[in-house]
Amino acid sequence: MSEHNPDAPAWLQLPSDVNALYASAWPTSAHRDAQGVLRFAGVSATELVDTYDTPLYLLDDAEFQHQALMYRDAFDGYTVYYASKALLNRTVVRWVAKAGLGLDVCSGNELRLALEAEFDPARITLHGNNKSLDELVLACESGVGRIVVDCMDELLRIEKLISDGLSAPKLLLRVKTGVQAHTHEYIATAHEDQKFGFSLSSGAALEALQWARSKGLPLVGIHSHIGSQILKVSGFITAARRLLELLAEYRDTTGEQLPVLCLGGGFGIVYTPADTPLPPHDLAAALRAVLPNDCARLGLELPQLAIEPGRAIVGPCGVALYRVGVVKQVELESGGSRTYVAVDGGMSDNPRPALYGADYSCALANRASDAEPVLARVVGKHCESGDILVRDCYLPADVRPDDIIAIAAVGAYCRSLSSNYNMALRPPLVALRTGTARLIVRRETFADLMATDVG
Ligand SMILES: Cc1ncc(COP(=O)(O)O)c(C=O)c1O
């Protein structure tokens, strides 16, 4: 029997069965069949790689609907927008519409894609810290429901567009509430020293609201997004309370209450046993326990509330499949060893470990194994030692070239952050539902890459 490797992080348990899946990280439909092969939504991993090759990204349609409906039901009375930056393609837009959610986009091209997929523009919110004039014009002309305004330059641009005769969507002002979200620095977005929003503490947010009102802009509310992959509710509550205070100050100085309050996204998911997010019903209940009382204390009507989950909806429905090319033993200074398993993708299709030190759970997908678990690291094929996909995991000691490795919870911020580093071709996306697989985004080809090289 192997022993727990001292080089493993504290959260990584030595598995009693190396073939078992850490259930909370995988789509509900994931299981190992009688032949030892992983199946997702009833489709076998080996059949999928035979048909579509590797690397391959799978999206479990039923899991997407399940997560979306869980948020919609838990946050009953809120408007729930899916944050499309997490993953966007025409199929996902249709899934969002089917689940009855709104859509939040943060660039002109995300907006164009949503419109091409015939999403109702009135249910779209446009975000972005540096929206170009063209993007603002597109939003106005296509009839998007809301724009979240990030800065004074943008307010001035919108004022000009309205004076030129365009009809502007309803406006929310993005406010930095000063909340320190407990997450990686690069995905914390409400502290003072970062680029998003109007500062609450300096008074800039209140001044901007008053200015917008004085110009007759179609202002309806305020917005905050404190960060991403947040596992505790306290940051959301602190932010919400500070925003209510701002609504009260605005009411006190203008005699009017703004009706809308959006609390953004950022709800965390399970990647490994280290992640213990609150279920959406508990999150919503914690907010319900505070917001009505605060409103009563401040003499405010309860605003129309909104949230914008991205990762929490699409993250859990994604699985990546890779083929192993190389297996290498590396001796560690501690005296132990680590098995490096190099696969045919890497930081080009999933840069999150390199960007944020993100962790994942993985498993051998094409067979079960009787071998003992060994401490392993799944790495890619790119020219960086930071090209890591799974920093710490246990895999069977007999893992070998041509095996298939599955990585869980890759639906969010993998495809959307992917690159062509080393001229890598972005992998295809395949949607799965009740035993069937459907290609929704094809693999890039070398010709795709050369098409933009006009020199
Ligand atoms: C304004 C805004 N809303 C929502 C989100 C979605 O966050 P998450 O995917 O963590 O829910 C983001 C992510 O960056 C964001 O910037």
Ligand as a Chemical Component Dictionary entry (heavy atoms), coordinates in Angstrom:
data_LIG
# 
_chem_comp.id                   LIG 
_chem_comp.type                 NON-POLYMER 
_chem_comp.pdbx_formal_charge   0 
_chem_comp.three_letter_code    LIG 
# 
loop_
_chem_comp_atom.comp_id 
_chem_comp_atom.atom_id 
_chem_comp_atom.alt_atom_id 
_chem_comp_atom.type_symbol 
_chem_comp_atom.charge 
_chem_comp_atom.model_Cartn_x 
_chem_comp_atom.model_Cartn_y 
_chem_comp_atom.model_Cartn_z 
_chem_comp_atom.pdbx_ordinal 
LIG C1 C1 C 0 -18.949 42.409 -13.711 1  
LIG C2 C2 C 0 -18.845 40.937 -13.622 2  
LIG N1 N1 N 0 -19.956 40.228 -13.400 3  
LIG C3 C3 C 0 -19.924 38.873 -13.323 4  
LIG C4 C4 C 0 -18.731 38.182 -13.477 5  
LIG C5 C5 C 0 -18.761 36.692 -13.403 6  
LIG O1 O1 O 0 -17.987 36.193 -12.371 7  
LIG P1 P1 P 0 -18.045 34.644 -12.037 8  
LIG O2 O2 O 0 -17.812 33.910 -13.292 9  
LIG O3 O3 O 0 -16.957 34.444 -11.045 10 
LIG O4 O4 O 0 -19.405 34.382 -11.472 11 
LIG C6 C6 C 0 -17.543 38.894 -13.700 12 
LIG C7 C7 C 0 -16.267 38.176 -13.843 13 
LIG O5 O5 O 0 -15.209 38.687 -14.001 14 
LIG C8 C8 C 0 -17.598 40.309 -13.786 15 
LIG O6 O6 O 0 -16.505 41.036 -14.012 16 
# 
loop_
_chem_comp_bond.comp_id 
_chem_comp_bond.atom_id_1 
_chem_comp_bond.atom_id_2 
_chem_comp_bond.value_order 
_chem_comp_bond.pdbx_ordinal 
LIG C1 C2 SING 1  
LIG C2 N1 SING 2  
LIG C2 C8 DOUB 3  
LIG N1 C3 DOUB 4  
LIG C3 C4 SING 5  
LIG C4 C5 SING 6  
LIG C4 C6 DOUB 7  
LIG C5 O1 SING 8  
LIG O1 P1 SING 9  
LIG P1 O2 DOUB 10 
LIG P1 O3 SING 11 
LIG P1 O4 SING 12 
LIG C6 C7 SING 13 
LIG C6 C8 SING 14 
LIG C7 O5 DOUB 15 
LIG C8 O6 SING 16 
# 
